[in-house]
Amino acid sequence: MDAREHEDYQQEEERLQFTVDYMKQVIQAAEAKRLDFKGNMKQAMVDLDHLDSSLLRKGICVI
């Protein structure tokens, strides 16, 4: 018997398509969050005061 003739074939095909669509949505959401995070990090670096003594004391910032 061909796999496509199995009684559960249509149901499994629909489940697979649902999973594929869901994973695409998850990946798109993750990519959007990654881009937001990257933008936030760039802005944080622009806004960073390199002369902040608390950062220098902790060895976080090097001039």
WOMOQUI-V137960 format. One line per field, one symbol per residue. ss: DSSP state (H for helix, E for strand, C for the rest). phi: phi as a letter, one per 20 degrees, with the letter a starting at -180 (. if undefined). burial: # if it has 9 or more other ideal C-beta (glycine too) atoms within 8 Angstrom, else .. A space follows every 10 residues. Layout:
ss: ???
phi: ???
burial: ???
//
This chain:
ss: CCHHHCCCHH HHHHHHHHHH HHHHHHHHHH HHHHHHHHHH HHHHHHHCCC CCHHHHHCCC CCC
phi: .fgfeffegf ffffffffff ffffffffff ffffffffff ffffffefef effffffeme dde
burial: ........#. .......... .......... .......... .......#.. .#..##.... ...
//
